[in-house]
Amino acid sequence: MSKTTTREQFEALSDAQITALKILLDGGSVTDAAKAAGVSRQTASEWKNRNASFIAMLNAGRLDVWSHVEDRLRKLTGSALDLLETEIRNGNVSIARDILRAASKLDLQKIGPTSAQLVRNDIDHKEQAILFEQLARTLAERES
């Protein structure tokens, strides 16, 4: 994404939205974000789920956070593997089991698009799916 697009998306946000965005990126809940931004929980939830510029900036922020985490993990991986290998060679089976158990629980969610237009497209597709589902139900009810 170009810096201009990111800047335009950021500038499209209100001060309250920027405050809410920071809280969410710091791991806060929608309720926390709403309180900090001085808006209702419903308003903050609407921003998070329906405002394309807000969603795109939230996704961009998440990418940035995950990029830093990924860099830290990459840096630590070699040392961690050396320690684990030593423990396993020394017969510490519980370490190996714990690692496998922890790895099986990883559920890294896919981060969505960072372009407001792509977010709008996703929202439109979801809304179309809901409309088609409602239409199918209506038609089924008429037939019965």
Secondary structure as UniProt FT lines:
FT   HELIX           3..11
FT   HELIX           15..25
FT   TURN            26..27
FT   HELIX           30..37
FT   HELIX           41..50
FT   HELIX           52..89
FT   TURN            90..91
FT   HELIX           93..105
FT   HELIX           116..143
//
